[in-house]
Amino acid sequence: MNNKAQSVITIGFWVIVFIIGFAMFFGKWINQIGDDAINSGQVTGFEAFVYGNLNVFIIIALIIFILAYLYMGAGS
């Protein structure tokens, strides 16, 4: 038995910690960075779209990684 694998509870804890940290600090910080990049005028339309929606892309990536973890057997 592999005792070094991450359990479902451990992954759940880290996801909750990430969401709380993202909601309290990182989301606003990333949004400000995106706004600064867009307002500099040095980005194209697609880059401005990505910078403007960076928080959404991060949450979608989190959901994809959670689903991938569940698909791979939840650490078993």
Chimera marker file (.cmm) of the C-alpha trace (Angstrom):
<marker_set name="trace">
<marker id="1" x="0.000" y="0.000" z="0.000" r="1" g="1" b="0" radius="0.5"/>
<marker id="2" x="1.268" y="3.441" z="-0.929" r="1" g="1" b="0" radius="0.5"/>
<marker id="3" x="1.176" y="5.591" z="2.206" r="1" g="1" b="0" radius="0.5"/>
<marker id="4" x="2.697" y="8.609" z="0.448" r="1" g="1" b="0" radius="0.5"/>
<marker id="5" x="-0.318" y="9.243" z="-1.800" r="1" g="1" b="0" radius="0.5"/>
<marker id="6" x="-2.537" y="12.261" z="-1.208" r="1" g="1" b="0" radius="0.5"/>
<marker id="7" x="-5.866" y="11.336" z="0.309" r="1" g="1" b="0" radius="0.5"/>
<marker id="8" x="-9.183" y="12.841" z="-0.763" r="1" g="1" b="0" radius="0.5"/>
<marker id="9" x="-9.336" y="14.763" z="2.517" r="1" g="1" b="0" radius="0.5"/>
<marker id="10" x="-5.896" y="16.273" z="1.940" r="1" g="1" b="0" radius="0.5"/>
<marker id="11" x="-6.739" y="17.366" z="-1.586" r="1" g="1" b="0" radius="0.5"/>
<marker id="12" x="-10.085" y="18.753" z="-0.380" r="1" g="1" b="0" radius="0.5"/>
<marker id="13" x="-8.315" y="20.721" z="2.338" r="1" g="1" b="0" radius="0.5"/>
<marker id="14" x="-5.837" y="22.244" z="-0.128" r="1" g="1" b="0" radius="0.5"/>
<marker id="15" x="-8.618" y="23.130" z="-2.564" r="1" g="1" b="0" radius="0.5"/>
<marker id="16" x="-10.524" y="24.910" z="0.208" r="1" g="1" b="0" radius="0.5"/>
<marker id="17" x="-7.367" y="26.755" z="1.316" r="1" g="1" b="0" radius="0.5"/>
<marker id="18" x="-6.702" y="27.778" z="-2.291" r="1" g="1" b="0" radius="0.5"/>
<marker id="19" x="-10.255" y="29.042" z="-2.805" r="1" g="1" b="0" radius="0.5"/>
<marker id="20" x="-10.177" y="31.050" z="0.430" r="1" g="1" b="0" radius="0.5"/>
<marker id="21" x="-6.776" y="32.548" z="-0.408" r="1" g="1" b="0" radius="0.5"/>
<marker id="22" x="-7.862" y="33.249" z="-3.957" r="1" g="1" b="0" radius="0.5"/>
<marker id="23" x="-11.062" y="34.957" z="-2.823" r="1" g="1" b="0" radius="0.5"/>
<marker id="24" x="-9.361" y="37.052" z="-0.139" r="1" g="1" b="0" radius="0.5"/>
<marker id="25" x="-6.092" y="38.067" z="-1.773" r="1" g="1" b="0" radius="0.5"/>
<marker id="26" x="-4.959" y="36.483" z="-5.021" r="1" g="1" b="0" radius="0.5"/>
<marker id="27" x="-8.086" y="37.199" z="-7.074" r="1" g="1" b="0" radius="0.5"/>
<marker id="28" x="-7.898" y="40.946" z="-6.517" r="1" g="1" b="0" radius="0.5"/>
<marker id="29" x="-4.149" y="40.944" z="-7.123" r="1" g="1" b="0" radius="0.5"/>
<marker id="30" x="-4.432" y="39.005" z="-10.396" r="1" g="1" b="0" radius="0.5"/>
<marker id="31" x="-7.277" y="41.267" z="-11.509" r="1" g="1" b="0" radius="0.5"/>
<marker id="32" x="-5.122" y="44.340" z="-10.862" r="1" g="1" b="0" radius="0.5"/>
<marker id="33" x="-2.225" y="42.857" z="-12.850" r="1" g="1" b="0" radius="0.5"/>
<marker id="34" x="-4.589" y="42.122" z="-15.744" r="1" g="1" b="0" radius="0.5"/>
<marker id="35" x="-6.022" y="45.635" z="-15.659" r="1" g="1" b="0" radius="0.5"/>
<marker id="36" x="-2.543" y="47.160" z="-15.643" r="1" g="1" b="0" radius="0.5"/>
<marker id="37" x="-1.524" y="45.026" z="-18.629" r="1" g="1" b="0" radius="0.5"/>
<marker id="38" x="-4.656" y="45.988" z="-20.576" r="1" g="1" b="0" radius="0.5"/>
<marker id="39" x="-4.318" y="49.686" z="-19.756" r="1" g="1" b="0" radius="0.5"/>
<marker id="40" x="-0.692" y="49.753" z="-20.895" r="1" g="1" b="0" radius="0.5"/>
<marker id="41" x="-1.918" y="49.412" z="-24.478" r="1" g="1" b="0" radius="0.5"/>
<marker id="42" x="0.757" y="46.890" z="-25.412" r="1" g="1" b="0" radius="0.5"/>
<marker id="43" x="-1.504" y="43.843" z="-25.788" r="1" g="1" b="0" radius="0.5"/>
<marker id="44" x="-3.569" y="42.526" z="-28.687" r="1" g="1" b="0" radius="0.5"/>
<marker id="45" x="-7.280" y="41.771" z="-28.523" r="1" g="1" b="0" radius="0.5"/>
<marker id="46" x="-6.850" y="38.096" z="-27.579" r="1" g="1" b="0" radius="0.5"/>
<marker id="47" x="-4.228" y="38.896" z="-24.941" r="1" g="1" b="0" radius="0.5"/>
<marker id="48" x="-6.523" y="41.546" z="-23.464" r="1" g="1" b="0" radius="0.5"/>
<marker id="49" x="-9.322" y="38.959" z="-23.374" r="1" g="1" b="0" radius="0.5"/>
<marker id="50" x="-7.084" y="36.502" z="-21.508" r="1" g="1" b="0" radius="0.5"/>
<marker id="51" x="-5.843" y="39.145" z="-19.063" r="1" g="1" b="0" radius="0.5"/>
<marker id="52" x="-9.378" y="40.383" z="-18.481" r="1" g="1" b="0" radius="0.5"/>
<marker id="53" x="-10.665" y="36.891" z="-17.688" r="1" g="1" b="0" radius="0.5"/>
<marker id="54" x="-7.624" y="35.456" z="-15.938" r="1" g="1" b="0" radius="0.5"/>
<marker id="55" x="-9.524" y="34.729" z="-12.716" r="1" g="1" b="0" radius="0.5"/>
<marker id="56" x="-12.092" y="32.700" z="-14.659" r="1" g="1" b="0" radius="0.5"/>
<marker id="57" x="-9.356" y="30.697" z="-16.378" r="1" g="1" b="0" radius="0.5"/>
<marker id="58" x="-7.721" y="29.921" z="-13.031" r="1" g="1" b="0" radius="0.5"/>
<marker id="59" x="-10.999" y="28.645" z="-11.551" r="1" g="1" b="0" radius="0.5"/>
<marker id="60" x="-11.649" y="26.546" z="-14.686" r="1" g="1" b="0" radius="0.5"/>
<marker id="61" x="-8.139" y="25.077" z="-14.393" r="1" g="1" b="0" radius="0.5"/>
<marker id="62" x="-8.821" y="24.264" z="-10.723" r="1" g="1" b="0" radius="0.5"/>
<marker id="63" x="-12.015" y="22.438" z="-11.688" r="1" g="1" b="0" radius="0.5"/>
<marker id="64" x="-10.197" y="20.520" z="-14.447" r="1" g="1" b="0" radius="0.5"/>
<marker id="65" x="-7.464" y="19.427" z="-12.022" r="1" g="1" b="0" radius="0.5"/>
<marker id="66" x="-10.049" y="18.322" z="-9.456" r="1" g="1" b="0" radius="0.5"/>
<marker id="67" x="-11.877" y="16.287" z="-12.095" r="1" g="1" b="0" radius="0.5"/>
<marker id="68" x="-8.591" y="14.793" z="-13.324" r="1" g="1" b="0" radius="0.5"/>
<marker id="69" x="-7.721" y="13.797" z="-9.758" r="1" g="1" b="0" radius="0.5"/>
<marker id="70" x="-11.110" y="12.160" z="-9.298" r="1" g="1" b="0" radius="0.5"/>
<marker id="71" x="-10.791" y="10.388" z="-12.658" r="1" g="1" b="0" radius="0.5"/>
<marker id="72" x="-7.384" y="8.950" z="-11.771" r="1" g="1" b="0" radius="0.5"/>
<marker id="73" x="-8.805" y="7.165" z="-8.756" r="1" g="1" b="0" radius="0.5"/>
<marker id="74" x="-8.493" y="9.794" z="-6.040" r="1" g="1" b="0" radius="0.5"/>
<marker id="75" x="-4.998" y="8.777" z="-5.066" r="1" g="1" b="0" radius="0.5"/>
<marker id="76" x="-5.553" y="5.027" z="-4.983" r="1" g="1" b="0" radius="0.5"/>
<link id1="1" id2="2" r="1" g="1" b="0" radius="0.2"/>
<link id1="2" id2="3" r="1" g="1" b="0" radius="0.2"/>
<link id1="3" id2="4" r="1" g="1" b="0" radius="0.2"/>
<link id1="4" id2="5" r="1" g="1" b="0" radius="0.2"/>
<link id1="5" id2="6" r="1" g="1" b="0" radius="0.2"/>
<link id1="6" id2="7" r="1" g="1" b="0" radius="0.2"/>
<link id1="7" id2="8" r="1" g="1" b="0" radius="0.2"/>
<link id1="8" id2="9" r="1" g="1" b="0" radius="0.2"/>
<link id1="9" id2="10" r="1" g="1" b="0" radius="0.2"/>
<link id1="10" id2="11" r="1" g="1" b="0" radius="0.2"/>
<link id1="11" id2="12" r="1" g="1" b="0" radius="0.2"/>
<link id1="12" id2="13" r="1" g="1" b="0" radius="0.2"/>
<link id1="13" id2="14" r="1" g="1" b="0" radius="0.2"/>
<link id1="14" id2="15" r="1" g="1" b="0" radius="0.2"/>
<link id1="15" id2="16" r="1" g="1" b="0" radius="0.2"/>
<link id1="16" id2="17" r="1" g="1" b="0" radius="0.2"/>
<link id1="17" id2="18" r="1" g="1" b="0" radius="0.2"/>
<link id1="18" id2="19" r="1" g="1" b="0" radius="0.2"/>
<link id1="19" id2="20" r="1" g="1" b="0" radius="0.2"/>
<link id1="20" id2="21" r="1" g="1" b="0" radius="0.2"/>
<link id1="21" id2="22" r="1" g="1" b="0" radius="0.2"/>
<link id1="22" id2="23" r="1" g="1" b="0" radius="0.2"/>
<link id1="23" id2="24" r="1" g="1" b="0" radius="0.2"/>
<link id1="24" id2="25" r="1" g="1" b="0" radius="0.2"/>
<link id1="25" id2="26" r="1" g="1" b="0" radius="0.2"/>
<link id1="26" id2="27" r="1" g="1" b="0" radius="0.2"/>
<link id1="27" id2="28" r="1" g="1" b="0" radius="0.2"/>
<link id1="28" id2="29" r="1" g="1" b="0" radius="0.2"/>
<link id1="29" id2="30" r="1" g="1" b="0" radius="0.2"/>
<link id1="30" id2="31" r="1" g="1" b="0" radius="0.2"/>
<link id1="31" id2="32" r="1" g="1" b="0" radius="0.2"/>
<link id1="32" id2="33" r="1" g="1" b="0" radius="0.2"/>
<link id1="33" id2="34" r="1" g="1" b="0" radius="0.2"/>
<link id1="34" id2="35" r="1" g="1" b="0" radius="0.2"/>
<link id1="35" id2="36" r="1" g="1" b="0" radius="0.2"/>
<link id1="36" id2="37" r="1" g="1" b="0" radius="0.2"/>
<link id1="37" id2="38" r="1" g="1" b="0" radius="0.2"/>
<link id1="38" id2="39" r="1" g="1" b="0" radius="0.2"/>
<link id1="39" id2="40" r="1" g="1" b="0" radius="0.2"/>
<link id1="40" id2="41" r="1" g="1" b="0" radius="0.2"/>
<link id1="41" id2="42" r="1" g="1" b="0" radius="0.2"/>
<link id1="42" id2="43" r="1" g="1" b="0" radius="0.2"/>
<link id1="43" id2="44" r="1" g="1" b="0" radius="0.2"/>
<link id1="44" id2="45" r="1" g="1" b="0" radius="0.2"/>
<link id1="45" id2="46" r="1" g="1" b="0" radius="0.2"/>
<link id1="46" id2="47" r="1" g="1" b="0" radius="0.2"/>
<link id1="47" id2="48" r="1" g="1" b="0" radius="0.2"/>
<link id1="48" id2="49" r="1" g="1" b="0" radius="0.2"/>
<link id1="49" id2="50" r="1" g="1" b="0" radius="0.2"/>
<link id1="50" id2="51" r="1" g="1" b="0" radius="0.2"/>
<link id1="51" id2="52" r="1" g="1" b="0" radius="0.2"/>
<link id1="52" id2="53" r="1" g="1" b="0" radius="0.2"/>
<link id1="53" id2="54" r="1" g="1" b="0" radius="0.2"/>
<link id1="54" id2="55" r="1" g="1" b="0" radius="0.2"/>
<link id1="55" id2="56" r="1" g="1" b="0" radius="0.2"/>
<link id1="56" id2="57" r="1" g="1" b="0" radius="0.2"/>
<link id1="57" id2="58" r="1" g="1" b="0" radius="0.2"/>
<link id1="58" id2="59" r="1" g="1" b="0" radius="0.2"/>
<link id1="59" id2="60" r="1" g="1" b="0" radius="0.2"/>
<link id1="60" id2="61" r="1" g="1" b="0" radius="0.2"/>
<link id1="61" id2="62" r="1" g="1" b="0" radius="0.2"/>
<link id1="62" id2="63" r="1" g="1" b="0" radius="0.2"/>
<link id1="63" id2="64" r="1" g="1" b="0" radius="0.2"/>
<link id1="64" id2="65" r="1" g="1" b="0" radius="0.2"/>
<link id1="65" id2="66" r="1" g="1" b="0" radius="0.2"/>
<link id1="66" id2="67" r="1" g="1" b="0" radius="0.2"/>
<link id1="67" id2="68" r="1" g="1" b="0" radius="0.2"/>
<link id1="68" id2="69" r="1" g="1" b="0" radius="0.2"/>
<link id1="69" id2="70" r="1" g="1" b="0" radius="0.2"/>
<link id1="70" id2="71" r="1" g="1" b="0" radius="0.2"/>
<link id1="71" id2="72" r="1" g="1" b="0" radius="0.2"/>
<link id1="72" id2="73" r="1" g="1" b="0" radius="0.2"/>
<link id1="73" id2="74" r="1" g="1" b="0" radius="0.2"/>
<link id1="74" id2="75" r="1" g="1" b="0" radius="0.2"/>
<link id1="75" id2="76" r="1" g="1" b="0" radius="0.2"/>
</marker_set>
